[in-house]
Amino acid sequence: MSEKIKNAFDTLQNEIHADAGYAWSWHCNIAMNIFDELCGKLPLDLNVHRLSNDAAARVIQETFDYDIKQTVYWAGLFNDNHIED
């Protein structure tokens, strides 16, 4: 990996760790792409919303070493108390 790419990734990772709202925006964009891909392809009894968010959380964890499930945003995800900035 070139130094330029490593610096760019490190900057992105540092910003994700520093700002839970920014991390959440990455999570949501990943989750929606997964959701859009899975809708209509899985049995109706599966919770595609939950599966998509769990998959996105794993992507964020594995890519940026950041546990999105420990944020206030995740806490409000599956109930009526959605968090708005």
Phi and psi in degrees as GROMACS dihedral restraints (atoms count N, CA, C in turn):
[ dihedral_restraints ]
;  ai    aj    ak    al  type     phi  dphi    fc
    3     4     5     6     1   -70.5    20    10
    4     5     6     7     1   158.0    20    10
    6     7     8     9     1   -62.2    20    10
    7     8     9    10     1   -36.5    20    10
    9    10    11    12     1   -63.5    20    10
   10    11    12    13     1   -44.6    20    10
   12    13    14    15     1   -67.8    20    10
   13    14    15    16     1   -42.9    20    10
   15    16    17    18     1   -60.2    20    10
   16    17    18    19     1   -42.7    20    10
   18    19    20    21     1   -64.0    20    10
   19    20    21    22     1   -40.8    20    10
   21    22    23    24     1   -63.8    20    10
   22    23    24    25     1   -45.5    20    10
   24    25    26    27     1   -63.7    20    10
   25    26    27    28     1   -44.9    20    10
   27    28    29    30     1   -59.5    20    10
   28    29    30    31     1   -40.0    20    10
   30    31    32    33     1   -63.1    20    10
   31    32    33    34     1   -47.4    20    10
   33    34    35    36     1   -60.6    20    10
   34    35    36    37     1   -46.8    20    10
   36    37    38    39     1   -61.8    20    10
   37    38    39    40     1   -42.3    20    10
   39    40    41    42     1   -62.8    20    10
   40    41    42    43     1   -40.2    20    10
   42    43    44    45     1   -66.5    20    10
   43    44    45    46     1   -39.0    20    10
   45    46    47    48     1   -63.4    20    10
   46    47    48    49     1   -41.8    20    10
   48    49    50    51     1   -69.1    20    10
   49    50    51    52     1   -30.3    20    10
   51    52    53    54     1   -83.5    20    10
   52    53    54    55     1   -21.2    20    10
   54    55    56    57     1  -137.6    20    10
   55    56    57    58     1   101.9    20    10
   57    58    59    60     1   -61.1    20    10
   58    59    60    61     1   -33.6    20    10
   60    61    62    63     1   -65.5    20    10
   61    62    63    64     1   -39.5    20    10
   63    64    65    66     1   -66.7    20    10
   64    65    66    67     1   -42.8    20    10
   66    67    68    69     1   -59.8    20    10
   67    68    69    70     1   -41.0    20    10
   69    70    71    72     1   -63.7    20    10
   70    71    72    73     1   -37.0    20    10
   72    73    74    75     1   -64.9    20    10
   73    74    75    76     1   -37.8    20    10
   75    76    77    78     1   -64.8    20    10
   76    77    78    79     1   -46.5    20    10
   78    79    80    81     1   -56.4    20    10
   79    80    81    82     1   -48.6    20    10
   81    82    83    84     1   -62.8    20    10
   82    83    84    85     1   -40.2    20    10
   84    85    86    87     1   -65.2    20    10
   85    86    87    88     1   -39.7    20    10
   87    88    89    90     1   -67.8    20    10
   88    89    90    91     1   -45.7    20    10
   90    91    92    93     1   -60.7    20    10
   91    92    93    94     1   -41.7    20    10
   93    94    95    96     1   -67.1    20    10
   94    95    96    97     1   -35.5    20    10
   96    97    98    99     1   -65.8    20    10
   97    98    99   100     1   -39.5    20    10
   99   100   101   102     1   -66.4    20    10
  100   101   102   103     1   -45.8    20    10
  102   103   104   105     1   -57.3    20    10
  103   104   105   106     1   -49.2    20    10
  105   106   107   108     1   -60.1    20    10
  106   107   108   109     1   -37.0    20    10
  108   109   110   111     1   -70.9    20    10
  109   110   111   112     1   -37.3    20    10
  111   112   113   114     1   -83.4    20    10
  112   113   114   115     1   -27.8    20    10
  114   115   116   117     1   -57.1    20    10
  115   116   117   118     1   129.9    20    10
  117   118   119   120     1    83.2    20    10
  118   119   120   121     1    -6.2    20    10
  120   121   122   123     1  -108.6    20    10
  121   122   123   124     1   -12.4    20    10
  123   124   125   126     1  -114.9    20    10
  124   125   126   127     1   156.7    20    10
  126   127   128   129     1   -56.8    20    10
  127   128   129   130     1   146.7    20    10
  129   130   131   132     1   -62.6    20    10
  130   131   132   133     1   -22.6    20    10
  132   133   134   135     1   -78.1    20    10
  133   134   135   136     1    -9.8    20    10
  135   136   137   138     1   -83.7    20    10
  136   137   138   139     1   142.2    20    10
  138   139   140   141     1   -86.7    20    10
  139   140   141   142     1    91.1    20    10
  141   142   143   144     1   -63.6    20    10
  142   143   144   145     1   -34.8    20    10
  144   145   146   147     1   -58.9    20    10
  145   146   147   148     1   -49.4    20    10
  147   148   149   150     1   -66.0    20    10
  148   149   150   151     1   -45.8    20    10
  150   151   152   153     1   -59.2    20    10
  151   152   153   154     1   -42.1    20    10
  153   154   155   156     1   -64.8    20    10
  154   155   156   157     1   -42.5    20    10
  156   157   158   159     1   -70.4    20    10
  157   158   159   160     1   -37.7    20    10
  159   160   161   162     1   -63.8    20    10
  160   161   162   163     1   -41.5    20    10
  162   163   164   165     1   -64.9    20    10
  163   164   165   166     1   -43.1    20    10
  165   166   167   168     1   -63.6    20    10
  166   167   168   169     1   -39.7    20    10
  168   169   170   171     1   -61.1    20    10
  169   170   171   172     1   -38.9    20    10
  171   172   173   174     1   -67.4    20    10
  172   173   174   175     1   -39.8    20    10
  174   175   176   177     1   -60.3    20    10
  175   176   177   178     1   -46.8    20    10
  177   178   179   180     1   -61.8    20    10
  178   179   180   181     1   -43.2    20    10
  180   181   182   183     1   -62.3    20    10
  181   182   183   184     1   -48.7    20    10
  183   184   185   186     1   -72.3    20    10
  184   185   186   187     1   -33.5    20    10
  186   187   188   189     1   -83.3    20    10
  187   188   189   190     1   -44.2    20    10
  189   190   191   192     1  -114.8    20    10
  190   191   192   193     1     3.1    20    10
  192   193   194   195     1    53.3    20    10
  193   194   195   196     1    46.6    20    10
  195   196   197   198     1  -131.3    20    10
  196   197   198   199     1   126.5    20    10
  198   199   200   201     1   -93.1    20    10
  199   200   201   202     1    91.9    20    10
  201   202   203   204     1   -62.4    20    10
  202   203   204   205     1   -23.5    20    10
  204   205   206   207     1   -70.6    20    10
  205   206   207   208     1    -9.6    20    10
  207   208   209   210     1   -94.7    20    10
  208   209   210   211     1     5.9    20    10
  210   211   212   213     1   -95.7    20    10
  211   212   213   214     1   162.5    20    10
  213   214   215   216     1   -65.2    20    10
  214   215   216   217     1   -27.7    20    10
  216   217   218   219     1   -64.3    20    10
  217   218   219   220     1   -44.7    20    10
  219   220   221   222     1   -64.6    20    10
  220   221   222   223     1   -39.2    20    10
  222   223   224   225     1   -58.1    20    10
  223   224   225   226     1   -32.1    20    10
  225   226   227   228     1   -96.2    20    10
  226   227   228   229     1     2.2    20    10
  228   229   230   231     1   -66.7    20    10
  229   230   231   232     1   -42.4    20    10
  231   232   233   234     1  -106.7    20    10
  232   233   234   235     1    27.2    20    10
  234   235   236   237     1  -141.6    20    10
  235   236   237   238     1  -169.4    20    10
  237   238   239   240     1   -87.0    20    10
  238   239   240   241     1     6.7    20    10
  240   241   242   243     1  -102.7    20    10
  241   242   243   244     1    51.0    20    10
  243   244   245   246     1   -59.3    20    10
  244   245   246   247     1   141.9    20    10
  246   247   248   249     1   -91.5    20    10
  247   248   249   250     1   131.7    20    10
  249   250   251   252     1  -119.0    20    10
  250   251   252   253     1   136.0    20    10
